[in-house]
Amino acid sequence: MKAFSEATFRYIDNNHSAFSKDQIDDLKILYKNLSDVYSSYAAMDKTGDYGRFDQVTSMREIIIELNSKMTKRQIKRVKENQSSTRSSILFLNLVNESKIITLQSSNLMKSHRNFKEQYAKSVASRDGKKMIMDVTLN
């Protein structure tokens, strides 16, 4: 997120031209998909039911596909002189950073899910052993 905000701030602070409507639309699509992934995972985490975790994985794949499509569209815009060099660099950097964030977040979500599942199993196992110990001692 720091890379997003710093690069965008520098771009705006230097009074460069605004993104084109196509670039803004692409970034909105990317934002919506990223938000959907986080919302979906947050709902799973809140309920403790990770049965739909494959949806998060498929959303990750969709975002990665979107990144390559957006990169290709931006290259076409550059070739057709529809975008300035600086805005293209920023746009491509934002798209690339979103890909990195998507991959790292996905790994973090998997690790978090696995940790919570293992913890729940160990707590259940300990409680069962304690109950057996209590029953046998009485």
C-alpha positions in Angstrom: 0.0 0.0 0.0 2.9 2.3 0.7 4.1 1.9 -2.9 0.6 2.8 -4.1 0.3 5.9 -2.1 3.9 7.2 -2.5 3.9 6.8 -6.2 0.5 8.4 -6.6 1.4 11.3 -4.3 4.6 12.1 -6.2 2.7 12.0 -9.5 0.0 14.4 -8.3 2.5 16.6 -6.4 4.4 17.1 -9.6 1.2 18.3 -11.3 1.3 15.7 -14.0 -1.7 15.1 -16.2 -4.6 13.1 -14.9 -5.4 9.5 -15.8 -7.5 9.0 -18.8 -11.1 7.7 -18.4 -10.0 4.3 -19.6 -7.2 4.1 -17.1 -9.6 5.2 -14.3 -12.1 2.6 -15.4 -9.4 -0.1 -15.3 -8.3 0.9 -11.8 -11.9 0.9 -10.6 -12.4 -2.6 -11.9 -9.2 -3.7 -10.2 -10.2 -2.0 -6.9 -13.6 -3.7 -7.0 -12.1 -7.1 -7.5 -9.5 -6.6 -4.7 -12.2 -5.3 -2.4 -14.4 -8.4 -3.2 -11.5 -10.7 -2.3 -10.9 -9.0 1.1 -14.6 -8.8 1.9 -15.1 -12.5 1.0 -12.2 -13.5 3.2 -13.3 -11.3 6.1 -16.7 -12.9 6.0 -15.2 -16.4 6.1 -12.9 -15.4 8.9 -15.7 -13.9 10.9 -17.8 -17.0 10.8 -14.8 -19.4 10.9 -16.1 -21.3 7.9 -13.4 -21.6 5.3 -15.4 -23.9 3.0 -15.6 -21.3 0.3 -11.9 -20.6 0.3 -11.6 -21.8 -3.2 -13.6 -18.7 -4.2 -10.8 -16.5 -2.9 -8.3 -18.5 -4.9 -10.4 -18.2 -8.1 -10.8 -14.4 -7.4 -7.0 -14.2 -7.1 -6.7 -15.8 -10.5 -9.2 -13.4 -12.0 -7.2 -10.4 -10.7 -4.0 -11.8 -12.1 -5.7 -12.2 -15.5 -7.0 -8.7 -15.2 -3.5 -7.4 -14.6 -2.2 -8.9 -17.8 -5.2 -7.6 -19.8 -4.8 -4.1 -18.2 -1.1 -4.1 -19.1 -1.8 -5.0 -22.7 -4.5 -2.3 -22.9 -2.1 0.3 -21.5 0.5 -0.7 -24.0 -2.0 -0.2 -26.8 -2.9 3.2 -25.4 0.8 4.2 -25.4 1.2 3.0 -29.0 -1.9 5.1 -30.0 -0.5 8.1 -28.1 -3.6 8.1 -25.9 -1.5 8.3 -22.7 1.5 10.2 -21.5 4.7 8.4 -20.6 4.5 9.4 -16.9 0.9 8.4 -16.5 1.6 5.1 -18.2 4.5 4.4 -15.9 2.4 5.1 -12.9 -0.5 3.1 -14.2 1.7 0.1 -15.0 3.3 0.4 -11.5 -0.1 0.5 -9.8 -1.2 -2.6 -11.8 2.0 -4.4 -10.9 1.8 -3.5 -7.3 -1.8 -4.7 -7.2 -0.6 -8.1 -8.5 2.1 -8.3 -5.8 -0.4 -7.4 -3.1 -2.9 -10.0 -4.5 -0.3 -12.7 -4.4 1.1 -11.8 -1.0 -2.4 -11.4 0.5 -3.5 -14.7 -0.9 -0.5 -16.4 0.8 -1.2 -14.5 4.0 -4.9 -15.6 3.9 -3.9 -19.2 3.4 -1.5 -19.1 6.3 -4.0 -17.4 8.5 -6.7 -20.0 7.6 -4.3 -22.9 8.2 -3.2 -21.4 11.5 -6.7 -20.9 12.8 -7.7 -24.5 11.7 -4.6 -26.0 13.4 -5.2 -24.0 16.5 -8.8 -25.1 16.7 -7.8 -28.7 16.3 -5.1 -28.4 19.0 -7.5 -26.7 21.4 -10.2 -29.4 20.7 -7.5 -32.1 21.2 -6.3 -30.6 24.5 -9.9 -30.2 25.8 -10.7 -33.8 25.0 -7.5 -35.0 26.7 -8.2 -32.9 29.7 -11.8 -34.2 29.9 -10.5 -37.8 29.7 -8.0 -37.0 32.5 -10.7 -35.4 34.7 -13.0 -38.4 34.2 -10.3 -41.0 35.0 -9.1 -39.1 38.1 -12.5 -39.0 39.6 
